[in-house]
Amino acid sequence: MHTPLLYTVSELRALIGHERLGRDVAYQLARRYGVRLGKRLLVPRRVVEALLEGRLEELHPAGVGGA
């Protein structure tokens, strides 16, 4: 099965759980750690994994200090 490299905000919320991750917080995460492709705001898989594993603070925001 193919695992996406990027997730939309809706997909992020579905993975985490809509009741656990509100829309506003999901968009804040996407703006901070995500990438914009055209009008789409996408969240990399590594960010989703870090969020699920409780290590989000280890990540650098998008465009800051790293790959």
Phi, psi and omega per residue, in radians:
M1 nan 2.422 -3.112
H2 -1.425 2.272 3.071
T3 -1.836 2.151 -3.112
P4 -1.111 2.607 3.046
L5 -1.468 -0.448 -3.114
L6 -2.305 2.512 3.138
Y7 -2.157 2.531 2.993
T8 -1.299 2.937 3.102
V9 -1.093 -0.678 3.105
S10 -1.100 -0.740 3.110
E11 -1.150 -0.685 3.085
L12 -1.019 -0.837 -3.135
R13 -1.120 -0.633 3.114
A14 -1.164 -0.674 3.126
L15 -1.181 -0.764 -3.088
I16 -1.396 -0.624 -3.079
G17 2.014 2.141 -3.099
H18 -1.021 -0.585 -3.128
E19 -1.319 -0.370 -3.125
R20 -1.654 -0.424 -3.084
L21 -2.293 1.829 -3.137
G22 -1.227 2.836 -3.100
R23 -1.057 -0.800 -3.110
D24 -1.100 -0.765 3.134
V25 -1.165 -0.678 3.111
A26 -1.064 -0.744 3.110
Y27 -1.201 -0.611 3.065
Q28 -1.082 -0.784 3.093
L29 -1.068 -0.769 -3.124
A30 -1.118 -0.704 3.121
R31 -1.187 -0.619 -3.094
R32 -1.370 -0.781 -3.014
Y33 -1.940 -0.143 -3.032
G34 -1.595 -3.028 3.109
V35 -2.246 2.636 3.107
R36 -1.897 2.193 3.048
L37 -2.072 1.804 -3.016
G38 1.140 -2.174 3.111
K39 -1.618 -0.099 -3.082
R40 -1.487 2.392 3.069
L41 -1.883 2.026 -3.019
L42 -2.112 2.585 -3.100
V43 -1.956 2.169 3.123
P44 -1.120 2.611 3.131
R45 -0.985 -0.663 -3.120
R46 -1.072 -0.552 3.102
V47 -1.240 -0.739 3.109
V48 -1.082 -0.789 3.130
E49 -1.079 -0.765 3.133
A50 -1.103 -0.698 3.118
L51 -1.096 -0.782 3.140
L52 -1.160 -0.554 -3.104
E53 -1.596 -0.006 3.104
G54 1.280 0.499 -3.133
R55 -2.207 0.583 -3.124
L56 -1.078 -0.599 -3.113
E57 -1.105 -0.296 3.118
E58 -1.333 -0.331 -3.065
L59 -1.455 2.607 3.021
H60 -1.583 2.468 3.044
P61 -1.016 2.705 -3.141
A62 -0.956 2.333 3.101
G63 1.376 0.139 -3.115
V64 -2.143 2.083 2.964
G65 0.910 0.829 3.016
G66 2.746 -3.033 -3.020
A67 -1.333 nan nan
